[in-house]
Amino acid sequence: MFPNHRLLPPVFLLMLVVLVICVALSARASIEVGDKASAPKLADGLAAWEQVYSVLISPRCVNCHTATNYPQQGDDRHRHFANVIRGPEGKGVPGLNCASCHQEVNADSTGVPGGHNWHLAPLSMQWQNLNDQPLPSAAVCSAVTDRAKNHGLDGPGLLKHHEEEPLVLWAWNPGRRPDGTSRTLPPLTHAEFVSATRTWVGAGTPCPRAK
């Protein structure tokens, strides 16, 4: 017997719809796989963060990211001389504010470092405890990514901050000590620091678990 010709158009239409759905699902799966392949993995992001963290707790950074009421100096992170204190805005107090000595550029003749808008980081960005020990990686990451503490910076904002902020850039151009020797640089180059930040941000700024 011959098939009922009246059934052919509906069957053909159904097959066409099924084919279109399969093609669409396949294309979507390919896009998702491609996106996952191109995006940094969580493990890569966490590894990149540890590189960023190594810079943040170096003396060039943590000396101004203190938990104390005063800045610190030197690789041994001793208390700032002349009893300098934080003040209400992190810029010292009247008569002894940061800009009195720290000008726009390093003064290598005297050993006084300088940079634009020299000041202490806010206490919300403290990266050490009151025993003068660096905070754990998880705690620093939590503070850095908390937009209520970091002036509202999201991932791209943090990347831009690490790329362009003058006081961040100063860490790789810290001038000379009073004895004429060069100050120690962070453990990564600035390019490596920015690259690690970019990988971390691309992975969604993951933070390690607190131990």
Secondary structure, 3 states (H helix, E strand, C coil): CCCCHHHHHHHHHHHHHHHHHHHHHHHHHHHHHHHHHHCCCHHHHHHHHHHHHHHHCCHHHHCCCCCCCCCEECCCCEECHHHCCCCCCCCEECCEEHHHCCCCCCECCCCECCCCCCCCCCHHHCCECCCCCECCHHHHHHHHHCCCCCCCCCHHHHHHHHHHCHHHHHCCCCCECCCCCECCCCCCCHHHHHHHHHHHHHCCCCCCCCC
